[in-house]
Amino acid sequence: MRKGMVGFFMVLCCGALLASGCAKKEMMKGEEGISPPSTAKPAEQIPAKPSVKEEVVQEQPIKEAPASVKEETMKSAKAGESALERIYFDFDSFVLTQPSRDTLYKDAEWLLKNNPVKVQIEGHCDERGSDEYNLALGEKRAKAAMNYLVTLGVLADRLSIISYGKEKPLDPGHDEAAWAKNRRAEFVIISK
């Protein structure tokens, strides 16, 4: 019977210690309103699957291309280079980055010098996301490129858009390097 009492007493003490320890932590949270900082690393967040909702895009001011870009454009025009360069986009975005704007500035210069040329702008995405979502995103990317070229003086009737979504990857890989190459807009000359 004595062993039973000692065991019961031990269980009772352990229970009291656990209950009092938990109560202090709760009191600290309640009194201060701040939880103690965690020393554990936060778990990496997996990006949520993009939704197919329509997004409102804020207008961004159009900046003139830097002088170095203008000089390169003039050099390439003198060298007779006529190829239009593709532009790239960030993940899940159709916002033009500064390097993309610089490239579009060069493309606009070439298009203005080669007036009768008509161009189709193809919007592409990486393999992540549904077919429907990527087709919509590819269209937004192509429209963003087209709208910027129009603001640079290219006539809208010389430009058309199409979205291929994830159907035509530039790089067939399944890593970030491949995906970065696949998030793009291509320019195809359809008539001269």
N, C-alpha and C positions, 0 to 999 in steps of 0.2 A: 504494500500500500504506500509505503514511503517513496518507492520509485515512481509510482503513478503521480504522487503529489509533486515531486521534483520536476517531472516531465510537464505536468500541467502548469506549474509556476514558470518554467522556461518558455513555454509557448505563450503564456500570458505576457511575460516581459518583452519577448520579441514583438508581439503584436502591438504592445504599448509604444515601443520604440519606433516601429514603422509608422504607426498612426500619428505620433507626435512629429516625426520628421516630415511627413507629407503635409501636415497642417501648417508647419512653419513655411514651407515653400508657397503654399497657397496664400498665407497671410502676407508674405513679401510681395507677391504679385498684386494682391488686392490693395495693400497699403501704398506701394510705390507706383503701381500702374505700368511698370516696365518689367518685362521678363529679363532674367539674366542673360548676358550674351552667350551664344553657343560657340564652343570651340571646335565642334565637328564641322567638316567641310560640307557645304550645301550640295545636295545631289544635283547633277547636271540636269537641266530641264530639257525635255524633248520638245521640239517645236510643235505647236498644235497644228493639226491639219487645217490648211487654209480653207476659209469658207468661200462660197461663191457669191457673197453679197456684193452689191455695187458700192464702190468707195467714192467718197468725195475727195477730190484732189485739189489742194490749194495751189493757186498759181504761184510760180516762182519767177523772180525777175530774170530776164535774159541778160546775161553778161556778154560783152563783146569778147571775142577770143583774144588771148594774149598776143603780143607782137611776135613772139617766137613762132606761134602757129601760123600767123599771116606770112612770115618769111618762108616757112617750110612750104606753104601752099604755093607761093610764087615760084619757088625752086622747082617743085614738082610739076607746075604748069609749064615751065620753061623746058623741063626734061621730057614733056609730052606724056606724062603719066596720066591715064584717064580712069583708072580703076577706083571705084567707090569702096571705101573701107567699112567693114561691119562695126557695130558698136555693141557693148556688153552692158548687162544690167546686174544689179545686186539680187540676192535671193528674194523671191516673192515681191518684186518691186518692178514698176514701170517708170520710175522717176529717173530722169537723165542725170547721170553723174557728170562731173566736170570733164573728165577725159572723154566721155561720150559726146558732150557738147563741142569739145575741141575738134573731134573727128567729124561731127556733123557740119561744123563750120568749113572744114576742108572740102567735104562732099558738096556743100552748097556752092562754094567757089567754083568747083569743077562743073557742076550742073548749070550755073549761070554762064559759064564760058561755052558750054556745049548745049545751046538753047533748044534745039528740037528733040533732044533725048527725053524719053519717058522712062520712068523707073517704077518698079514694083518693090515695095518694102515688105519683107517677110519677117513676121514676129515668131520667135522660137523660145522654148522653155527647156528646163532640165527635166529629167524623168520623174521627179517627185510631184505628187499631186494627181488629181483625177484628170481624165481626158478633157472633160468639160471646163474644169478650172483652168487648165493650161491653155486651151484654145482661147478662152476669154483673156487671160493674161498676155498671151502672144499678140492678140489684137490690140490691147492697150499699149503694148510696147511699140508696135508698128505705128499706131496713131500718135504716140508721143514723139517718135522720130519724124513723122510726116509734119506734125504741127510745128516742130522746131525749124524744119527746113523751110516751111512757109513763112515763118517769122523772119527768116534770113533772106527772103526775097524770091524763093523758088515758087513758081505758080503751082497751085494745088491741082490743076487739071493735068499736070505732068506727072503726078504721083498717084499711086494706088497702093492699097495695103491688102495683105492676106496673113492669116495666122496658121501656122502649122503645129502650134502647141509643142508637144514632145515627140512628134512623128518623125522629124528629120534631125537627129542629133549630129552635131559636128564631131564630137568625140564619143565613142560608144562605151567609155569607161563608166564605172559606178562609184566614183569618189568625188571629192570636192573640186579637184582640178578639172575633171571632165565636166562636171556640172557647171562650173564657172564659164567654160567655153561654150556650153550649150545655151546659156541665157543671153540671147543676142537678137539683133535685128540685122538682116542681110539686105543688100541692095542689088536688084537684078535689072539690068537694062533690057526693056522689052521692045523698044523701037528707037530708031535713030532718025 
